[in-house]
């Protein structure tokens, strides 16, 4: 089995049974984006606003010390929302927990995503782990789904991979988020969007194409491994809107690569 097939099985097809188990929950909450959508985040109407929420993890200590909060936030941001706060669940030996909390503090202050609560457990014989929930306010009338690509759309990759040390990752995320918010504010119509996390572009293209009922044809060789997390965004939109997006990205000095077409 190829690397792409392995990650698609691990991160996409192997968990589809959970959707069927939880599908009746939608009737209890009537979400805007819920189990039936099986997207990266949920969206619910609350107090006259629309909230976008995602839980992610458990992350290893290694990732927590780099960019776990950023990684968790991309699921909310890519749907068209701005994070308002986060909560965490942290477990491990005290020394490891202290290091993870300090790293999360730095990320939260830098990205302006306050961690307002959570749960902490000191366990000496447990591998240090952290899970995060991020809640944001939708900036658009409707969230941008991963299932609504249109035939003829161009497929683009927005932003550089969020790799490197913590400071490098924070700066890359700031640029990506700032550019994305400018794109949304400009009224550019994005038909579908998904962040490139578990399983990399291979999983993203498989899932977006399958849910849209269309073929995502990548027309160029990407300079990144197809199965590696990039934490940037795959978007689909018409050629005219792509040209508008290019203008915004040039002003923001943010990478925008056309990588294929939806057929």
One Martini backbone bead per residue (centre of mass of N, CA, C, O) as a GRO file, in nm:
protein
  263
    1UNK     BB    1   0.097   0.035   0.022
    2UNK     BB    2   0.079   0.353   0.000
    3UNK     BB    3   0.119   0.640   0.165
    4UNK     BB    4  -0.153   0.762   0.084
    5UNK     BB    5  -0.329   0.517   0.157
    6UNK     BB    6  -0.250   0.505   0.455
    7UNK     BB    7  -0.355   0.792   0.545
    8UNK     BB    8  -0.646   0.756   0.449
    9UNK     BB    9  -0.707   0.521   0.635
   10UNK     BB   10  -0.622   0.649   0.910
   11UNK     BB   11  -0.784   0.954   0.877
   12UNK     BB   12  -1.060   0.859   0.723
   13UNK     BB   13  -1.192   0.563   0.677
   14UNK     BB   14  -1.153   0.445   0.981
   15UNK     BB   15  -1.382   0.681   1.100
   16UNK     BB   16  -1.671   0.666   0.962
   17UNK     BB   17  -1.838   0.511   1.183
   18UNK     BB   18  -1.874   0.754   1.377
   19UNK     BB   19  -2.075   0.914   1.216
   20UNK     BB   20  -2.306   0.705   1.233
   21UNK     BB   21  -2.328   0.701   1.546
   22UNK     BB   22  -2.369   1.042   1.569
   23UNK     BB   23  -2.592   1.155   1.372
   24UNK     BB   24  -2.842   1.200   1.574
   25UNK     BB   25  -2.728   1.464   1.714
   26UNK     BB   26  -2.828   1.683   1.517
   27UNK     BB   27  -3.130   1.682   1.618
   28UNK     BB   28  -3.053   1.823   1.901
   29UNK     BB   29  -2.901   2.103   1.761
   30UNK     BB   30  -2.903   2.211   1.473
   31UNK     BB   31  -2.656   2.257   1.299
   32UNK     BB   32  -2.471   2.410   1.056
   33UNK     BB   33  -2.216   2.229   1.151
   34UNK     BB   34  -2.186   1.875   1.158
   35UNK     BB   35  -2.197   1.544   1.138
   36UNK     BB   36  -2.301   1.536   0.842
   37UNK     BB   37  -2.038   1.697   0.743
   38UNK     BB   38  -1.755   1.611   0.856
   39UNK     BB   39  -1.567   1.832   0.950
   40UNK     BB   40  -1.325   2.029   1.120
   41UNK     BB   41  -1.590   2.168   1.231
   42UNK     BB   42  -1.825   2.342   1.419
   43UNK     BB   43  -2.159   2.501   1.379
   44UNK     BB   44  -2.334   2.744   1.586
   45UNK     BB   45  -2.601   2.891   1.719
   46UNK     BB   46  -2.535   3.180   1.952
   47UNK     BB   47  -2.661   3.462   2.065
   48UNK     BB   48  -2.665   3.575   1.751
   49UNK     BB   49  -2.434   3.380   1.680
   50UNK     BB   50  -2.146   3.215   1.526
   51UNK     BB   51  -1.996   2.914   1.616
   52UNK     BB   52  -1.660   2.781   1.608
   53UNK     BB   53  -1.559   2.436   1.675
   54UNK     BB   54  -1.252   2.263   1.798
   55UNK     BB   55  -1.100   1.944   1.847
   56UNK     BB   56  -0.759   1.841   1.952
   57UNK     BB   57  -0.590   1.540   1.961
   58UNK     BB   58  -0.338   1.419   2.115
   59UNK     BB   59  -0.044   1.573   2.189
   60UNK     BB   60   0.271   1.588   2.188
   61UNK     BB   61   0.521   1.745   2.337
   62UNK     BB   62   0.672   1.830   2.083
   63UNK     BB   63   0.429   1.991   1.959
   64UNK     BB   64   0.367   2.175   2.198
   65UNK     BB   65   0.660   2.316   2.184
   66UNK     BB   66   0.561   2.452   1.905
   67UNK     BB   67   0.214   2.429   1.766
   68UNK     BB   68  -0.066   2.324   1.883
   69UNK     BB   69  -0.252   2.575   1.881
   70UNK     BB   70  -0.230   2.631   1.583
   71UNK     BB   71  -0.325   2.356   1.484
   72UNK     BB   72  -0.610   2.386   1.617
   73UNK     BB   73  -0.696   2.667   1.481
   74UNK     BB   74  -0.720   2.602   1.172
   75UNK     BB   75  -1.005   2.469   1.179
   76UNK     BB   76  -1.144   2.749   1.234
   77UNK     BB   77  -1.023   2.952   1.030
   78UNK     BB   78  -1.095   2.797   0.754
   79UNK     BB   79  -1.416   2.850   0.803
   80UNK     BB   80  -1.426   3.178   0.889
   81UNK     BB   81  -1.287   3.221   1.174
   82UNK     BB   82  -1.225   3.375   1.497
   83UNK     BB   83  -1.057   3.330   1.760
   84UNK     BB   84  -1.137   3.361   2.119
   85UNK     BB   85  -1.075   3.068   2.250
   86UNK     BB   86  -0.929   2.826   2.484
   87UNK     BB   87  -0.879   2.480   2.579
   88UNK     BB   88  -0.729   2.237   2.809
   89UNK     BB   89  -0.553   1.909   2.817
   90UNK     BB   90  -0.323   1.786   3.068
   91UNK     BB   91  -0.060   1.526   3.072
   92UNK     BB   92   0.189   1.429   3.317
   93UNK     BB   93   0.464   1.507   3.424
   94UNK     BB   94   0.532   1.794   3.577
   95UNK     BB   95   0.765   1.896   3.399
   96UNK     BB   96   0.610   1.860   3.130
   97UNK     BB   97   0.366   2.033   3.195
   98UNK     BB   98   0.518   2.297   3.238
   99UNK     BB   99   0.633   2.313   2.949
  100UNK     BB  100   0.361   2.313   2.799
  101UNK     BB  101   0.233   2.560   2.932
  102UNK     BB  102   0.449   2.762   2.844
  103UNK     BB  103   0.410   2.723   2.541
  104UNK     BB  104   0.108   2.793   2.530
  105UNK     BB  105   0.141   3.078   2.634
  106UNK     BB  106   0.310   3.186   2.398
  107UNK     BB  107   0.107   3.123   2.176
  108UNK     BB  108  -0.136   3.279   2.288
  109UNK     BB  109  -0.003   3.561   2.289
  110UNK     BB  110   0.087   3.571   1.989
  111UNK     BB  111  -0.217   3.483   1.869
  112UNK     BB  112  -0.458   3.576   2.045
  113UNK     BB  113  -0.537   3.290   2.221
  114UNK     BB  114  -0.694   3.235   2.491
  115UNK     BB  115  -0.652   3.039   2.782
  116UNK     BB  116  -0.939   2.976   3.007
  117UNK     BB  117  -0.907   2.655   3.040
  118UNK     BB  118  -0.933   2.317   3.203
  119UNK     BB  119  -0.710   2.024   3.242
  120UNK     BB  120  -0.502   1.872   3.506
  121UNK     BB  121  -0.253   1.590   3.510
  122UNK     BB  122  -0.045   1.416   3.725
  123UNK     BB  123   0.172   1.159   3.560
  124UNK     BB  124   0.457   0.978   3.577
  125UNK     BB  125   0.360   0.712   3.378
  126UNK     BB  126   0.293   0.928   3.149
  127UNK     BB  127   0.256   1.045   2.853
  128UNK     BB  128   0.284   1.347   2.731
  129UNK     BB  129  -0.023   1.544   2.689
  130UNK     BB  130  -0.245   1.734   2.453
  131UNK     BB  131  -0.558   1.902   2.445
  132UNK     BB  132  -0.771   2.105   2.219
  133UNK     BB  133  -0.998   2.389   2.230
  134UNK     BB  134  -1.156   2.591   1.974
  135UNK     BB  135  -1.312   2.916   1.967
  136UNK     BB  136  -1.522   3.093   1.726
  137UNK     BB  137  -1.612   3.363   1.514
  138UNK     BB  138  -1.802   3.417   1.256
  139UNK     BB  139  -1.740   3.627   0.958
  140UNK     BB  140  -1.971   3.490   0.812
  141UNK     BB  141  -2.268   3.363   0.711
  142UNK     BB  142  -2.096   3.106   0.624
  143UNK     BB  143  -1.928   2.838   0.624
  144UNK     BB  144  -1.644   2.684   0.489
  145UNK     BB  145  -1.648   2.410   0.319
  146UNK     BB  146  -1.519   2.080   0.205
  147UNK     BB  147  -1.792   2.007  -0.008
  148UNK     BB  148  -1.812   2.286  -0.230
  149UNK     BB  149  -1.700   2.229  -0.486
  150UNK     BB  150  -1.641   2.325  -0.830
  151UNK     BB  151  -1.656   2.297  -1.144
  152UNK     BB  152  -1.347   2.457  -1.249
  153UNK     BB  153  -1.187   2.493  -1.023
  154UNK     BB  154  -0.928   2.603  -0.848
  155UNK     BB  155  -0.635   2.485  -0.688
  156UNK     BB  156  -0.508   2.602  -0.373
  157UNK     BB  157  -0.217   2.722  -0.186
  158UNK     BB  158  -0.211   2.870   0.134
  159UNK     BB  159   0.079   2.919   0.232
  160UNK     BB  160   0.317   2.819   0.425
  161UNK     BB  161   0.457   2.601   0.598
  162UNK     BB  162   0.436   2.507   0.948
  163UNK     BB  163   0.761   2.522   1.028
  164UNK     BB  164   0.994   2.457   1.266
  165UNK     BB  165   1.023   2.658   1.497
  166UNK     BB  166   0.831   2.840   1.695
  167UNK     BB  167   0.880   3.120   1.569
  168UNK     BB  168   0.835   3.034   1.277
  169UNK     BB  169   0.543   2.935   1.317
  170UNK     BB  170   0.418   3.194   1.420
  171UNK     BB  171   0.484   3.373   1.173
  172UNK     BB  172   0.340   3.197   0.960
  173UNK     BB  173   0.059   3.210   1.096
  174UNK     BB  174   0.017   3.512   1.097
  175UNK     BB  175   0.025   3.547   0.790
  176UNK     BB  176  -0.201   3.356   0.717
  177UNK     BB  177  -0.429   3.479   0.888
  178UNK     BB  178  -0.413   3.771   0.786
  179UNK     BB  179  -0.467   3.704   0.489
  180UNK     BB  180  -0.737   3.556   0.526
  181UNK     BB  181  -0.893   3.794   0.649
  182UNK     BB  182  -0.854   3.976   0.399
  183UNK     BB  183  -1.003   3.793   0.203
  184UNK     BB  184  -1.275   3.792   0.350
  185UNK     BB  185  -1.313   4.109   0.360
  186UNK     BB  186  -1.313   4.134   0.030
  187UNK     BB  187  -1.526   3.899  -0.083
  188UNK     BB  188  -1.403   3.646  -0.162
  189UNK     BB  189  -1.495   3.349  -0.329
  190UNK     BB  190  -1.503   3.049  -0.149
  191UNK     BB  191  -1.602   2.719  -0.196
  192UNK     BB  192  -1.348   2.567  -0.056
  193UNK     BB  193  -1.203   2.434   0.266
  194UNK     BB  194  -0.874   2.319   0.401
  195UNK     BB  195  -0.661   2.190   0.617
  196UNK     BB  196  -0.318   2.066   0.633
  197UNK     BB  197  -0.302   1.780   0.804
  198UNK     BB  198  -0.391   1.490   0.840
  199UNK     BB  199  -0.222   1.336   0.567
  200UNK     BB  200  -0.226   1.576   0.405
  201UNK     BB  201  -0.294   1.627   0.077
  202UNK     BB  202  -0.400   1.344   0.023
  203UNK     BB  203  -0.644   1.362   0.222
  204UNK     BB  204  -0.771   1.627   0.129
  205UNK     BB  205  -0.833   1.550  -0.167
  206UNK     BB  206  -0.999   1.300  -0.107
  207UNK     BB  207  -1.219   1.436   0.070
  208UNK     BB  208  -1.311   1.677  -0.106
  209UNK     BB  209  -1.381   1.512  -0.358
  210UNK     BB  210  -1.582   1.309  -0.234
  211UNK     BB  211  -1.783   1.528  -0.107
  212UNK     BB  212  -1.823   1.678  -0.398
  213UNK     BB  213  -1.815   1.472  -0.651
  214UNK     BB  214  -1.508   1.521  -0.744
  215UNK     BB  215  -1.209   1.591  -0.923
  216UNK     BB  216  -0.878   1.622  -0.797
  217UNK     BB  217  -0.641   1.777  -1.010
  218UNK     BB  218  -0.306   1.761  -0.998
  219UNK     BB  219  -0.079   1.968  -1.209
  220UNK     BB  220   0.161   1.959  -0.992
  221UNK     BB  221   0.460   1.952  -0.838
  222UNK     BB  222   0.519   1.940  -0.516
  223UNK     BB  223   0.752   2.067  -0.259
  224UNK     BB  224   0.592   1.844  -0.090
  225UNK     BB  225   0.484   1.615   0.099
  226UNK     BB  226   0.177   1.448   0.065
  227UNK     BB  227   0.176   1.335   0.395
  228UNK     BB  228   0.233   1.613   0.524
  229UNK     BB  229   0.205   1.843   0.745
  230UNK     BB  230   0.136   2.205   0.691
  231UNK     BB  231  -0.108   2.410   0.801
  232UNK     BB  232  -0.240   2.500   0.558
  233UNK     BB  233  -0.439   2.588   0.263
  234UNK     BB  234  -0.708   2.449   0.084
  235UNK     BB  235  -0.851   2.582  -0.218
  236UNK     BB  236  -1.159   2.672  -0.391
  237UNK     BB  237  -1.196   2.856  -0.707
  238UNK     BB  238  -1.236   3.077  -0.928
  239UNK     BB  239  -1.039   3.245  -1.143
  240UNK     BB  240  -1.131   3.532  -1.071
  241UNK     BB  241  -1.088   3.502  -0.759
  242UNK     BB  242  -0.791   3.429  -0.775
  243UNK     BB  243  -0.692   3.702  -0.885
  244UNK     BB  244  -0.779   3.858  -0.632
  245UNK     BB  245  -0.607   3.696  -0.430
  246UNK     BB  246  -0.331   3.771  -0.545
  247UNK     BB  247  -0.337   4.065  -0.459
  248UNK     BB  248  -0.344   4.016  -0.155
  249UNK     BB  249  -0.087   3.835  -0.135
  250UNK     BB  250   0.113   4.047  -0.235
  251UNK     BB  251   0.063   4.254  -0.008
  252UNK     BB  252   0.129   4.015   0.222
  253UNK     BB  253   0.348   3.813   0.137
  254UNK     BB  254   0.182   3.549   0.034
  255UNK     BB  255   0.146   3.240  -0.046
  256UNK     BB  256   0.024   3.132  -0.388
  257UNK     BB  257  -0.080   2.815  -0.525
  258UNK     BB  258  -0.135   2.660  -0.819
  259UNK     BB  259  -0.229   2.290  -0.829
  260UNK     BB  260  -0.523   2.281  -0.982
  261UNK     BB  261  -0.832   2.100  -1.073
  262UNK     BB  262  -1.180   2.079  -1.099
  263UNK     BB  263  -1.377   1.790  -1.253
   0.00000   0.00000   0.00000
